Every structure is written in structure tokens, then in C-alpha cells.
Amino acid sequence: MVEQVKTELQDAQKRGQSIKKKLLFYTLPAYWDKFVGGNYKPEYEVRTGIDTAELAAVTQALTTVPEIFTPHPKIKKLLEERARMGSGAKAVDYGMAEALAFGSLLKQGVPIRMSGQDSRRGTFNQRHAVLIDVENEQEYIPLCHVSKDQARCEIYNSTLSEAAVLGYEYGYSRDYPETLVLWEAQFGDFANGAQIVIDQFASAGEDKWRLYSGLVLLLPHGYEGQGPEHSSARVERFLQLAAEDNMQICQPSNAAQYFHLLRRQALQKWRKPLVVFTPKSMLRHPDASSNVDEFTRERFLRVVPDNQVSNASRMLICSGKIGHELRQARTARKDTRTAIVFLDQLYPFPEKELEAELARHPKLREIIWVQEEPANMGALSYVLPRLERVAGKIPVLSIKRSASASPATGSAKAHEMEQKTLVTMAFGSKPSS
């Protein structure tokens, strides 16, 4: 028996030496044939808008429950409000915009999978994707009843084990590239717990192993005076990881932009992880809501122009909630010389779109980057040199909080004072270079 085992081992070693080495995933499985990685190309763009008839049909499905189902009175009112949004009687907020994106994709045959802490309801009470009958506690998921031949929809509440959950969703996005796979952090800061998955796989998987992924990270971000643990999704960390078109990093400024961004991620064949800094207070901010006709336009805007001011002498460029606060302040000041532009895609940097917006204001004498984050955080160090390149001879300045070891103050009053100072400096005192 000993001799027999030795002979088998030696024969196997001889066969092994003659085999040509081939990496397991050197050739991607056939289900990746219609998707691509590499650098971005303009031809990858797709139309993301849908017509009003489709909006109406999806709205009807999302706001209707079976006759035998008894929703909570507050949920009943929510569904009525969303029905008004979908019909154009009321501006569409973020929660409804996301539901419309998911519902329209499901009708087109794109599966949806979402997980995260309290993702079914939404940490900020904004989603309500899974409804509960108050009489018998039965569940009803409107997104699973959009049409008879729709794709599957899965929405799960997951545990506070971010590395495990995000790791699983990354793997799922690898095996089911046709699915829009999303992981949502309860607060953007919670991505810290999954940093190893982000660093080792989501940001570098294509460069290291030629493995693509369309995974979406939804990270609530914004300064509302809730303290250091519930303010920052660490924008600077993701931008530091960005290179070679390895991911997309966006902060949509309004509901329609979020709708188009989600649909772009699902429908384009360019498969890259998408990091979305989602809003908190801005979820219901009137200025961040969108008219229903904005959902029928062609596509997501990387740079959102300011159509209220023409031929401005000053331009404030920002990303996120601060832009709406600046626009409110501009209205109060009756300022007609300052344009306020949203940078909704941070990476890949939309240089051409920004150049086009600058060209609309030939009398510009200064450009100012405004951010809520401290000087050592946020997009400042990433954006500033790129703005300078695009601006040419126009001076580029910045306004931000002072550099800090903590993402935000723990005092609501201190936060309010800082925020007012930011806005005042944007329109008044000379900012720092």
C-alpha cells in the first residue's frame, strides 16, 4: 500500500509539472460578457430618464396596498403624499425618488438587492420599503408588486457587522453583475467598520485581480449639529482611494439627481463601485425636492448649473447640503452677482462639464470652493488643484471649517455658529486661499 501511494504521488507530480498555469479568474465567467471595466468612455452613457406614463404606472404600484392590508395611519398618509408626488401635484422628495428609481428598474428587468442597518424603514424614516399590517403584522413590499414580469427585489435589515455584510454584498455583486446591489450605512461614519473591505476589495479589486464590481455604498453625510459620530462619511478617505477610474464618488444635490444616478449605475455596462454621500436633513428639504418633469430628462448631471444667475462675477462651487443653504442666503441678501454651482460627481472629476459652466460666466473674477467639513477633511485637498487647473487665470479660494482632529463639534450651538460663519464668509469676508 505504501509503494502504491508513493507511485500515485509521483505520477501526480509529473502530471502537475506538465500542466500550464492558468489563473482561475483570468477569463471572466460568461455572465460578465456584457459588462466592462477599465477607463470611462463617453459611449458608456445611457438614457436614465423615463416618460410621464411610466412614472405614473410605477407610482400607482408603489402607493397601492391590497384591500385586506391595514397600514399604519402615518404610512397611509405617506402613500397618499407619494401618489401626489408621482402625479406632479407635489415636488418629489428623496424617498420617493429612490422608490421610483427602484420600481422603474424592476419593471425593466433589473434585480434590486439592498441591505443595511434599518434599511427597510430607513434610518431617517424616509424609505418605508417594507410595510407592516397593524392588524396582523404581515409584511407587504410594494416594490415586489410593480408588474407581473418584474425582476426580483430583496431588502434586508442587517446587523452592525459592517465588514461581514459589505464583504458579502461585494461578493454578491461579483456573481450577479446584472443586479443593482446596495449597502447602506446607518450613518456614513459606520463605513469605518467595513474599511478593510473597501480598501482591499471595492477600491482595488479590478487593479489587483481584474475583477469588476458594481457595488453601491450609500453613506449618510452632512453637518446638522448631531455631533462628531453622526456627521461625516469621511469624504476625504474615498477620494484618496480614487485613481485609474476605479470607482465613482458622488453627492447628489437633489432628488432627481439621486434617481438618475441610481438608474445610471444599473443600466450602464461600465461596472464600477459607486460611493454615494446621501443626505440626512436634506431628505425633506424643499429646495432638494424635484419637479416630476426632472425625472424625464436625459441623464444624471455631474455638474448642476445655476440657472438663476447669468454672467456672474463670483462663483461658489460646493457639494451637498451647504449649497442649498448658500442659495437661501443669496436670496435673502438679494445677491445677483454670485453663481452657486453643485459638484454632484467628485470622481471621476467632471472637468469638461465644469469648463462649460465657467464659460457661461465670462466676467468671473473669483471662484470659491465652499465645504462644511474641516480643512483637513472633505473634498478640499482633492478638488482645489483640479479647480485651479480648470479655472486658468481666475483665482480659486476656499471656505471651510478650521482643521480639526474631530469631524464635528459636539455642541449644537457651536455648530450653528460655525455654519452661519461659513455662509457669511462665502458672501462677505475675504476667504483664505
C-alpha positions in Angstrom: 0.0 0.0 0.0 2.9 2.4 0.8 4.5 1.7 -2.5 1.2 2.2 -4.3 0.7 5.7 -2.6 4.2 6.7 -3.5 3.7 5.8 -7.1 0.4 7.7 -7.3 2.0 10.7 -5.7 5.0 10.7 -8.1 2.7 10.2 -11.1 0.5 13.2 -10.0 3.6 15.3 -9.6 4.8 14.5 -13.1 1.3 15.4 -14.5 1.3 18.6 -12.5 4.6 19.7 -13.9 3.3 19.4 -17.4 0.1 21.5 -16.8 0.2 25.1 -18.0 -0.6 27.5 -15.1 -3.9 29.4 -15.6 -5.4 31.8 -13.1 -8.9 30.8 -12.0 -10.4 34.2 -12.9 -8.1 35.2 -15.7 -11.1 34.8 -18.1 -14.3 36.1 -16.5 -17.4 33.9 -16.5 -19.8 34.3 -19.4 -22.3 36.3 -17.3 -19.8 39.2 -17.3 -19.7 39.3 -21.1 -21.9 42.4 -21.5 -20.2 44.4 -18.8 -16.8 46.2 -18.9 -14.3 47.8 -16.6 -11.2 49.9 -17.5 -11.3 53.7 -18.0 -14.5 55.5 -18.6 -15.7 56.3 -22.2 -18.4 58.7 -23.2 -20.1 55.9 -25.2 -21.0 54.2 -21.9 -23.6 56.9 -21.2 -27.2 55.7 -21.2 -30.5 57.5 -21.0 -31.8 57.3 -17.4 -35.0 59.4 -17.7 -38.4 57.8 -18.1 -41.6 59.2 -19.6 -44.5 60.5 -17.6 -46.7 57.5 -18.4 -44.1 55.2 -16.9 -43.7 57.4 -13.8 -47.5 57.2 -13.3 -47.6 53.5 -13.6 -44.7 53.0 -11.2 -46.3 55.5 -8.8 -49.6 53.7 -8.9 -47.9 50.4 -7.9 -45.8 52.0 -5.2 -48.6 53.8 -3.5 -51.3 51.0 -3.6 -51.8 48.2 -1.0 -54.2 45.3 -1.0 -57.7 45.9 0.2 -57.2 43.5 3.1 -54.0 45.2 4.2 -54.2 47.8 7.0 -51.2 50.2 7.1 -50.4 52.5 10.0 -52.3 55.8 9.6 -48.9 57.6 9.2 -47.9 55.2 6.4 -51.3 55.6 4.7 -50.7 59.4 4.7 -47.2 58.9 3.4 -48.5 56.8 0.5 -51.1 59.5 -0.3 -48.4 62.1 -0.4 -46.2 60.0 -2.6 -49.1 59.5 -5.0 -49.4 63.3 -5.3 -45.6 63.5 -5.9 -45.8 60.9 -8.7 -48.7 62.8 -10.4 -46.8 66.1 -10.3 -49.1 67.7 -7.7 -46.2 67.9 -5.2 -42.4 68.0 -5.6 -40.7 64.6 -5.3 -38.5 64.1 -2.2 -35.5 61.7 -1.9 -37.5 58.8 -0.5 -40.0 58.8 -3.4 -37.2 59.4 -5.9 -35.4 56.3 -4.8 -38.6 54.3 -4.9 -39.2 55.5 -8.4 -35.7 54.5 -9.4 -36.0 51.0 -7.9 -39.5 50.5 -9.3 -38.7 51.5 -12.8 -35.6 49.4 -12.8 -37.5 46.3 -11.6 -40.0 46.8 -14.4 -37.1 46.9 -16.9 -35.8 43.5 -15.5 -33.0 44.8 -13.3 -33.0 43.0 -9.9 -32.6 45.1 -6.7 -30.8 44.0 -3.6 -30.3 46.2 -0.6 -29.0 45.6 2.9 -28.0 47.7 5.9 -29.0 48.8 9.4 -32.7 49.7 9.4 -32.7 49.9 5.6 -36.2 48.6 5.3 -37.7 51.6 7.1 -34.7 54.0 6.5 -32.7 55.4 9.4 -34.3 58.8 8.9 -37.8 57.4 8.4 -37.6 58.2 4.7 -37.8 54.8 2.9 -40.6 52.6 4.2 -39.9 50.0 1.5 -41.4 47.2 3.7 -44.9 47.9 5.1 -46.4 46.2 8.2 -50.1 45.4 8.6 -51.0 46.9 12.0 -53.7 44.2 12.5 -51.7 41.0 11.9 -48.1 42.2 11.4 -48.0 40.7 7.9 -45.5 42.3 5.5 -46.2 43.9 2.2 -43.4 45.2 -0.1 -44.8 47.4 -2.9 -41.6 47.1 -4.9 -42.3 43.4 -5.3 -45.6 44.2 -7.0 -44.6 46.7 -9.6 -45.5 44.5 -12.6 -46.2 40.8 -13.3 -42.9 40.0 -15.1 -40.7 42.3 -13.0 -37.2 41.3 -11.6 -36.7 40.2 -8.0 -36.4 42.7 -5.2 -34.7 41.9 -1.8 -34.4 44.4 1.0 -32.9 43.3 4.3 -32.1 44.8 7.7 -28.6 43.6 8.6 -26.6 43.5 11.8 -24.0 46.0 13.0 -21.2 43.9 11.4 -20.3 46.1 8.6 -17.2 44.2 7.4 -19.1 40.9 7.1 -22.2 42.4 5.5 -20.3 44.6 3.0 -18.0 41.7 2.2 -21.0 39.6 1.4 -22.6 42.2 -0.8 -19.3 42.8 -2.7 -19.2 39.1 -3.4 -22.9 39.1 -4.5 -22.2 42.0 -6.9 -19.4 39.9 -8.4 -21.6 36.8 -9.0 -24.7 38.8 -10.1 -23.5 41.8 -12.1 -26.9 42.4 -13.6 -28.2 43.3 -10.1 -28.2 46.7 -8.5 -26.6 45.8 -5.2 -26.6 48.4 -2.5 -25.3 48.5 1.1 -26.4 51.4 3.3 -24.6 52.5 6.4 -26.9 53.7 9.2 -24.7 56.8 9.4 -21.8 57.4 6.9 -19.3 57.0 9.8 -20.3 53.4 10.1 -18.3 52.6 6.9 -15.3 52.6 9.3 -16.3 49.1 10.4 -16.0 47.9 6.8 -12.8 49.8 5.8 -10.9 46.6 5.2 -13.4 45.5 2.5 -13.4 49.0 1.0 -9.6 49.2 0.9 -8.7 45.7 -0.2 -11.6 44.8 -2.5 -14.0 47.6 -3.5 -11.4 50.1 -4.5 -8.6 47.8 -5.6 -10.2 44.6 -6.8 -10.0 45.5 -10.5 -6.4 46.7 -10.4 -5.2 43.6 -8.4 -7.2 40.8 -9.9 -9.1 42.3 -12.9 -12.4 41.6 -11.0 -15.2 44.1 -11.6 -18.0 45.1 -9.3 -21.0 47.5 -9.4 -21.5 47.6 -5.7 -23.2 50.8 -4.3 -22.3 52.2 -0.9 -25.0 54.6 0.5 -23.3 56.7 3.2 -25.5 59.4 5.0 -23.4 62.5 5.3 -24.0 66.1 6.4 -23.4 68.6 9.2 -26.6 69.1 11.2 -25.2 69.6 14.6 -25.7 65.9 15.7 -22.1 65.5 16.9 -18.9 64.0 15.6 -20.1 60.4 15.2 -23.1 61.4 13.0 -21.7 64.0 10.6 -19.0 62.7 8.3 -18.8 59.8 5.9 -15.1 60.7 5.6 -15.3 62.0 2.0 -11.5 62.5 2.0 -10.8 58.8 2.6 -12.7 57.7 -0.5 -11.2 60.4 -2.7 -7.7 59.3 -1.5 -8.6 55.8 -2.8 -9.7 57.1 -6.2 -7.4 56.5 -9.1 -7.4 54.9 -12.6 -11.2 55.3 -12.8 -11.6 52.6 -10.1 -14.8 53.9 -8.7 -17.4 56.7 -8.8 -17.8 59.1 -5.9 -21.0 61.3 -5.9 -23.1 63.5 -3.7 -26.4 64.2 -5.5 -27.8 67.6 -4.7 -31.5 66.9 -5.3 -34.0 64.0 -5.5 -34.0 63.8 -9.3 -30.2 63.6 -9.4 -30.3 60.7 -7.0 -32.9 59.0 -9.2 -30.8 59.4 -12.3 -27.6 58.3 -10.5 -29.1 55.0 -9.3 -30.5 54.2 -12.8 -27.2 55.1 -14.4 -25.4 52.7 -12.1 -27.8 49.9 -13.0 -28.2 50.5 -16.8 -24.7 51.4 -18.0 -22.4 48.5 -18.9 -19.4 50.2 -17.1 -19.2 48.3 -13.8 -17.5 50.3 -11.1 -18.3 50.6 -7.4 -20.4 53.7 -6.6 -20.0 55.7 -3.4 -22.9 58.0 -2.7 -22.9 60.5 0.1 -26.6 60.6 0.8 -28.4 63.4 2.7 -30.0 63.5 6.2 -31.8 66.8 6.8 -31.8 67.3 3.0 -34.1 64.3 2.6 -37.1 66.5 3.2 -35.5 69.9 2.3 -37.9 71.7 -0.1 -35.0 73.0 -2.2 -33.7 69.5 -2.6 -37.0 68.1 -3.9 -37.6 67.9 -7.6 -40.4 68.6 -10.0 -41.7 65.4 -11.7 -40.5 66.6 -15.2 -36.9 66.4 -14.0 -37.3 62.6 -14.0 -38.0 62.6 -17.7 -34.8 64.4 -18.7 -31.9 62.6 -20.4 -29.5 61.7 -17.6 -27.6 62.5 -14.4 -25.7 65.8 -14.3 -22.2 65.7 -13.0 -22.2 69.4 -12.6 -25.5 71.1 -11.7 -25.5 74.6 -13.2 -27.0 77.7 -11.6 -29.8 78.8 -13.9 -30.9 81.7 -11.6 -27.8 83.8 -12.2 -26.2 84.7 -15.6 -22.8 86.2 -16.3 -21.8 86.2 -12.6 -18.7 87.8 -11.2 -18.2 85.3 -8.4 -18.9 81.6 -8.4 -19.3 79.4 -5.3 -18.7 75.7 -6.0 -19.8 73.1 -3.4 -21.3 69.7 -2.9 -24.2 68.7 -0.8 -26.4 70.5 1.8 -24.3 73.6 2.1 -25.2 74.6 -1.5 -28.9 74.9 -0.6 -28.0 77.0 2.5 -25.9 79.2 0.3 -28.7 79.7 -2.2 -31.2 80.6 0.6 -28.7 83.1 1.9 -28.2 84.6 -1.6 -31.9 85.1 -1.9 -32.1 86.8 1.5 -29.2 89.1 0.5 -30.7 89.8 -2.9 -27.3 88.9 -4.4 -27.4 88.8 -8.2 -23.7 88.6 -8.9 -22.9 85.2 -7.3 -23.5 81.9 -9.0 -23.7 78.8 -6.9 -22.8 75.5 -8.7 -23.2 72.0 -7.3 -20.4 69.4 -8.0 -22.5 66.2 -7.8 -19.8 63.9 -9.1 -16.5 64.3 -7.4 -14.7 61.4 -9.1 -14.1 60.9 -11.9 -13.7 64.6 -11.9 -16.1 66.3 -14.4 -13.5 68.7 -15.9 -15.3 69.3 -19.2 -18.7 69.9 -17.6 -17.1 72.4 -15.2 -15.3 74.2 -18.1 -18.6 74.5 -19.9 -20.2 76.1 -16.7 -17.4 78.5 -16.3 -17.7 79.5 -19.9 -21.3 80.7 -19.2 -19.9 83.4 -16.9 -17.2 85.2 -18.9 -16.9 88.0 -16.3 -15.9 85.7 -13.4 -13.2 87.3 -11.2 -13.0 84.6 -8.5 -14.1 81.0 -7.8 -14.6 79.8 -4.2 -14.8 76.2 -3.1 -17.2 76.0 0.0 -17.4 73.0 2.2 -18.9 72.2 5.6 -16.0 69.8 6.6 -12.8 71.0 8.4 -9.8 72.0 6.3 -8.1 68.6 6.7 -11.2 66.7 5.7 -13.9 66.7 3.0 -13.1 67.2 -0.7 -10.9 70.3 -0.3 -7.4 68.9 -0.9 -8.7 66.8 -3.9 -10.9 69.5 -5.5 -8.7 72.6 -5.1 -5.8 71.7 -7.5 -8.4 70.5 -10.1 -10.4 73.6 -9.9 -7.2 75.7 -10.3 -6.4 73.7 -13.5 -9.9 74.3 -14.9 -10.0 78.0 -13.8 -6.8 79.0 -15.5 -6.1 82.6 -14.5 -9.2 83.0 -12.4 -8.2 82.9 -8.6 -9.5 79.9 -6.7 -10.1 80.3 -3.0 -11.8 78.2 -0.3 -14.0 78.4 2.7 -14.2 75.6 5.3 -14.1 74.9 9.0 -10.7 75.1 10.7 -8.6 71.9 10.7 -9.8 69.6 13.4 -9.0 66.2 15.0 -12.7 65.6 15.2 -15.1 65.6 12.2 -17.5 67.9 14.0 -18.3 69.7 17.3 -20.4 68.0 19.9 -22.3 71.2 20.6 -25.4 72.1 18.6 -24.9 75.8 19.4 -21.3 75.8 18.3 -22.3 74.0 15.1 -24.9 76.6 14.4 -22.4 79.4 14.9 -19.8 77.7 12.7 -22.4 77.2 9.9 -23.5 80.8 10.0 -19.9 81.9 9.8 -19.3 79.7 6.7 -22.2 81.2 4.9 -21.3 84.8 5.9 -17.7 84.4 4.7 -18.9 83.0 1.4 -20.7 86.2 0.7 -18.8 88.7 2.7 -15.3 88.5 4.3 -12.4 87.6 2.1 -11.8 83.8 2.3 -8.5 82.1 2.8 -6.5 80.9 -0.2 
